[in-house]
């Protein structure tokens, strides 16, 4: 799953500067984000969102001191936004108490963290590193994209996941600029591999689309990649009730049974499209989204070479 941290509301005549600032954030060009923030912070209409995003940048870089200072400044300046800011301060505090250079293992591609004080699990770490390397190579081939920066992965053992993250209790992993993986006792290797491939796919999708990706398509592609290219499964189409244009925009607070339905249906909708086209549909659509196109325009262009349009997929699976 993916979390977005800012509103795309209109800010007036200087919005182009802010849009550029947001674009650099989405592209993870943090040096340019910090550079542009110097002027944007001085403009009242941008101050709140600029500081919020800048705080998130420092959070991603594990510079918790500056991230916290910015949030505390916002708390004083915008008391009416206290609920949102305090939620981010809580997230930051949990991260600071969890992540430590004393409990990490790094190589040229990845740095893996576990809770300071938690005993190093050599068996799990070996599997995690193996699956990360495989995901990196498979995703590079499939998506034609590789991360430029070191990727951070945080492992949570058992209840640590609910104690130290703000992700829904029904999830087993998340991506918010860092890959977060829940490790359970006796976890089958197959489940761990699928989870790592799934969350790594979210990182790649964010990199390609710069955050311009519908939630259902994001989850569908992550599931498709993790199952087909991670586990080597053949995925068939089952009956589904949603179509590409009827998925809810926010899944976080949905009932657990409905969560299962939207996840399954998102994959089924994608597979129904891929079966009438091919895997290239996914990459072509993601790349067009990365250029700022709407999903409808991007997907229509991607299926047009097969003599299809999105209208061919408007019906739900149970109506076909």
C-alpha positions as CSV (number, residue, x, y, z in Angstrom):
1,X,0.0,0.0,0.0
2,X,0.9,3.6,-0.5
3,X,0.4,6.7,1.6
4,X,0.3,10.3,0.2
5,X,1.1,13.2,2.5
6,X,-0.2,16.3,0.8
7,X,-3.2,17.9,-0.7
8,X,-3.1,19.0,-4.3
9,X,-5.3,22.1,-3.6
10,X,-4.9,25.3,-5.5
11,X,-2.6,27.8,-4.0
12,X,-2.8,30.8,-6.2
13,X,-0.6,32.4,-8.9
14,X,2.7,30.9,-7.6
15,X,1.4,27.4,-7.7
16,X,3.9,26.5,-10.5
17,X,6.8,26.7,-8.0
18,X,4.9,24.6,-5.5
19,X,4.0,22.0,-8.2
20,X,7.7,21.8,-9.1
21,X,8.5,21.3,-5.4
22,X,6.0,18.5,-5.2
23,X,7.3,16.9,-8.4
24,X,10.8,16.8,-7.1
25,X,9.5,15.2,-3.9
26,X,7.7,12.5,-5.9
27,X,10.8,11.9,-7.9
28,X,12.8,11.7,-4.6
29,X,15.1,14.5,-5.7
30,X,15.5,15.6,-2.1
31,X,18.3,18.0,-2.8
32,X,16.0,20.1,-5.1
33,X,13.2,19.8,-2.6
34,X,15.3,21.4,0.1
35,X,16.5,24.1,-2.2
36,X,13.0,25.1,-3.3
37,X,11.7,24.9,0.2
38,X,13.8,27.9,1.3
39,X,11.6,30.3,-0.7
40,X,8.3,28.5,-0.5
41,X,8.4,28.4,3.4
42,X,8.3,32.2,3.3
43,X,5.1,32.3,1.4
44,X,2.1,32.0,3.7
45,X,-0.1,30.1,1.2
46,X,2.6,27.4,0.9
47,X,4.1,27.3,4.3
48,X,2.0,24.5,5.8
49,X,2.4,22.0,3.0
50,X,6.0,22.9,2.3
51,X,7.0,22.2,5.9
52,X,5.0,19.1,6.0
53,X,6.7,17.7,2.9
54,X,10.1,18.8,4.0
55,X,9.5,17.1,7.3
56,X,8.7,13.9,5.4
57,X,11.9,14.2,3.4
58,X,14.0,14.4,6.6
59,X,11.9,11.4,7.9
60,X,12.8,9.4,4.8
61,X,16.5,10.3,5.4
62,X,16.2,9.2,9.0
63,X,17.0,12.7,10.2
64,X,14.4,12.6,12.9
65,X,15.6,15.8,14.7
66,X,14.9,18.2,11.8
67,X,11.8,16.3,10.9
68,X,10.4,16.7,14.4
69,X,11.4,20.4,14.6
70,X,9.4,21.2,11.5
71,X,6.4,19.4,12.8
72,X,6.6,21.2,16.2
73,X,6.8,24.5,14.4
74,X,3.7,23.6,12.4
75,X,1.9,22.6,15.6
76,X,2.5,26.1,17.0
77,X,1.7,27.9,13.7
78,X,-1.4,25.8,12.8
79,X,-3.1,24.6,16.0
80,X,-6.3,23.9,13.9
81,X,-4.3,21.1,12.2
82,X,-3.1,19.6,15.5
83,X,-4.8,16.2,14.8
84,X,-2.9,15.6,11.5
85,X,0.4,17.0,12.9
86,X,0.2,14.9,16.1
87,X,-0.4,11.8,14.0
88,X,2.8,12.5,12.1
89,X,4.7,13.2,15.3
90,X,3.5,9.9,16.7
91,X,4.7,8.1,13.5
92,X,8.1,9.9,13.8
93,X,8.5,8.9,17.5
94,X,7.8,5.3,16.7
95,X,10.3,5.3,13.9
96,X,13.0,6.9,16.0
97,X,12.6,4.3,18.7
98,X,12.8,1.5,16.2
99,X,15.4,2.4,13.6
100,X,19.0,2.4,14.6
101,X,22.3,2.0,12.8
102,X,23.1,-0.5,15.6
103,X,20.4,-2.8,14.3
104,X,20.9,-2.7,10.6
105,X,22.6,-4.5,7.8
106,X,23.5,-2.7,4.5
107,X,24.9,-3.4,1.1
108,X,25.1,-1.3,-2.1
109,X,21.4,-1.7,-2.9
110,X,19.6,-2.1,0.4
111,X,19.8,-1.3,4.1
112,X,17.7,-3.6,6.3
113,X,16.7,-2.4,9.8
114,X,15.2,-4.2,12.8
115,X,14.3,-2.9,16.2
116,X,17.3,-1.9,18.4
117,X,17.6,-4.6,21.1
118,X,15.9,-7.2,18.9
119,X,18.1,-10.2,18.4
120,X,19.5,-10.4,14.9
121,X,17.8,-13.3,13.1
122,X,20.4,-14.6,10.6
123,X,17.9,-17.0,8.9
124,X,15.3,-14.3,8.2
125,X,17.9,-11.8,7.1
126,X,19.4,-14.2,4.6
127,X,16.0,-14.9,3.1
128,X,15.1,-11.2,3.1
129,X,18.3,-10.2,1.3
130,X,17.9,-13.1,-1.2
131,X,14.3,-12.0,-2.1
132,X,15.3,-8.3,-2.2
133,X,18.0,-9.0,-4.7
134,X,15.7,-11.1,-6.8
135,X,12.9,-8.5,-6.7
136,X,15.5,-5.8,-7.7
137,X,16.5,-7.9,-10.8
138,X,13.0,-9.1,-11.8
139,X,11.5,-5.6,-11.4
140,X,14.3,-4.1,-13.3
141,X,13.6,-6.4,-16.3
142,X,9.8,-6.1,-16.1
143,X,9.4,-2.4,-15.3
144,X,12.6,-1.2,-16.9
145,X,13.4,0.8,-13.8
146,X,16.0,0.7,-11.0
147,X,16.2,2.8,-7.9
148,X,19.0,5.3,-7.8
149,X,19.2,5.5,-4.0
150,X,19.7,2.9,-1.4
151,X,16.4,1.3,-0.5
152,X,15.4,1.1,3.2
153,X,13.6,-2.0,4.5
154,X,12.3,-2.2,8.1
155,X,11.5,-5.6,9.5
156,X,8.9,-5.9,12.3
157,X,8.6,-9.1,14.3
158,X,5.1,-10.0,15.5
159,X,3.3,-7.2,17.3
160,X,6.1,-4.7,16.5
161,X,4.3,-4.0,13.2
162,X,1.2,-2.7,15.0
163,X,3.2,-1.1,17.8
164,X,5.6,0.9,15.6
165,X,3.7,1.7,12.3
166,X,0.5,3.5,11.5
167,X,-0.6,1.0,8.8
168,X,-3.9,-0.7,9.2
169,X,-3.9,-3.8,11.4
170,X,-5.1,-6.0,8.5
171,X,-2.0,-5.3,6.5
172,X,1.2,-7.3,6.6
173,X,3.4,-4.7,4.9
174,X,3.5,-1.2,3.6
175,X,5.4,1.3,1.5
176,X,5.7,4.9,2.4
177,X,9.1,5.6,1.0
178,X,10.5,2.7,3.0
179,X,9.5,-0.9,2.7
180,X,7.9,-2.2,5.9
181,X,7.6,-5.9,6.3
182,X,5.9,-7.9,9.1
183,X,7.6,-11.1,10.1
184,X,5.5,-13.7,11.9
185,X,6.6,-16.8,13.7
186,X,6.9,-19.8,11.4
187,X,6.3,-17.5,8.3
188,X,6.5,-19.7,5.1
189,X,9.2,-18.5,2.7
190,X,6.6,-18.2,0.0
191,X,4.6,-15.7,2.0
192,X,7.7,-13.6,2.8
193,X,8.9,-13.6,-0.8
194,X,5.4,-12.5,-2.1
195,X,5.3,-9.8,0.5
196,X,8.7,-8.4,-0.4
197,X,8.0,-8.5,-4.1
198,X,4.7,-6.8,-3.5
199,X,6.1,-3.9,-1.5
200,X,9.1,-3.5,-3.7
201,X,6.7,-3.2,-6.7
202,X,5.0,-0.3,-4.9
203,X,8.4,1.4,-4.7
204,X,8.9,0.9,-8.4
205,X,5.4,2.1,-9.3
206,X,5.9,5.2,-7.3
207,X,9.2,5.8,-9.0
208,X,7.8,5.4,-12.5
209,X,4.5,7.2,-12.0
210,X,5.7,9.9,-9.6
211,X,2.7,9.2,-7.4
212,X,0.2,9.6,-10.3
213,X,-1.4,6.1,-10.1
214,X,-4.9,5.1,-9.0
215,X,-5.0,3.0,-5.9
216,X,-6.7,0.0,-7.5
217,X,-4.2,-0.1,-10.3
218,X,-1.3,0.3,-7.9
219,X,-2.4,-2.6,-5.8
220,X,-3.3,-4.7,-8.9
221,X,0.1,-4.3,-10.5
222,X,1.9,-5.1,-7.1
223,X,-0.1,-8.3,-6.7
224,X,0.4,-9.3,-10.4
225,X,4.2,-8.7,-10.2
226,X,4.6,-10.5,-6.8
227,X,2.6,-13.5,-7.8
228,X,3.7,-14.0,-11.4
229,X,7.3,-12.8,-11.2
230,X,7.9,-13.5,-7.6
231,X,6.2,-16.9,-7.1
232,X,5.9,-17.9,-10.8
233,X,2.2,-18.4,-10.6
234,X,-0.3,-18.5,-13.5
235,X,-3.1,-16.2,-12.6
236,X,-6.6,-16.9,-13.9
237,X,-9.6,-14.6,-13.9
238,X,-12.3,-15.2,-11.3
239,X,-15.6,-13.5,-11.0
240,X,-15.3,-9.9,-9.8
241,X,-17.9,-7.2,-8.9
242,X,-15.8,-4.1,-9.4
243,X,-14.7,-2.6,-12.7
244,X,-11.8,-0.3,-13.3
245,X,-13.9,2.8,-12.8
246,X,-15.9,1.8,-9.7
247,X,-13.2,1.1,-7.1
248,X,-13.3,3.2,-4.0
249,X,-10.6,5.8,-3.8
250,X,-9.7,5.0,-0.1
251,X,-9.6,1.5,1.2
252,X,-8.1,2.1,4.7
253,X,-11.3,2.2,6.7
254,X,-13.2,-0.5,4.7
255,X,-14.5,-3.6,6.5
256,X,-12.0,-6.5,6.4
257,X,-14.2,-8.7,4.1
258,X,-14.6,-5.8,1.6
259,X,-10.8,-5.2,1.8
260,X,-10.3,-8.7,0.6
261,X,-12.8,-8.1,-2.2
262,X,-11.2,-4.9,-3.5
263,X,-7.7,-6.5,-3.5
264,X,-8.9,-9.6,-5.3
265,X,-11.0,-7.7,-7.8
266,X,-8.3,-5.2,-8.6
267,X,-6.0,-8.1,-9.6
268,X,-8.9,-9.7,-11.6
269,X,-9.6,-6.5,-13.5
270,X,-5.9,-6.2,-14.4
271,X,-5.6,-9.8,-15.5
272,X,-8.8,-9.5,-17.6
273,X,-7.1,-6.7,-19.5
274,X,-3.7,-8.3,-19.7
275,X,-5.2,-11.5,-21.1
276,X,-6.7,-9.6,-24.0
277,X,-3.5,-7.6,-24.5
278,X,-0.2,-8.6,-22.8
279,X,2.1,-7.6,-20.0
280,X,3.3,-4.6,-22.0
281,X,0.0,-2.9,-21.1
282,X,1.2,-2.5,-17.5
283,X,4.5,-0.8,-18.3
284,X,3.1,1.4,-21.1
285,X,0.3,2.6,-18.8
286,X,2.7,3.3,-15.9
287,X,5.1,5.2,-18.1
288,X,2.2,7.4,-19.4
289,X,1.0,8.0,-15.9
290,X,4.5,9.2,-15.1
291,X,4.2,11.8,-17.8
292,X,1.1,13.2,-16.0
293,X,-1.6,11.5,-18.2
294,X,-4.9,10.4,-16.6
295,X,-5.4,6.7,-16.1
296,X,-8.1,6.6,-18.8
297,X,-5.9,8.3,-21.4
298,X,-2.9,6.2,-20.5
299,X,-4.7,2.9,-20.4
300,X,-6.7,3.6,-23.6
301,X,-3.4,4.4,-25.4
302,X,-1.9,1.2,-24.1
303,X,-4.7,-1.1,-25.2
304,X,-5.4,0.7,-28.5
305,X,-2.6,-1.2,-30.3
306,X,-4.6,-4.4,-29.7
307,X,-7.8,-2.9,-31.2
308,X,-9.3,-2.4,-27.7
309,X,-10.4,0.5,-25.5
310,X,-11.3,0.8,-21.8
311,X,-14.9,0.6,-22.7
312,X,-14.4,-3.1,-23.4
313,X,-13.6,-3.5,-19.7
314,X,-16.3,-1.4,-18.1
315,X,-18.5,-4.4,-17.3
316,X,-18.0,-6.2,-14.0
317,X,-16.7,-9.7,-14.1
318,X,-20.1,-11.1,-12.9
319,X,-21.8,-9.4,-15.8
320,X,-19.4,-10.6,-18.6
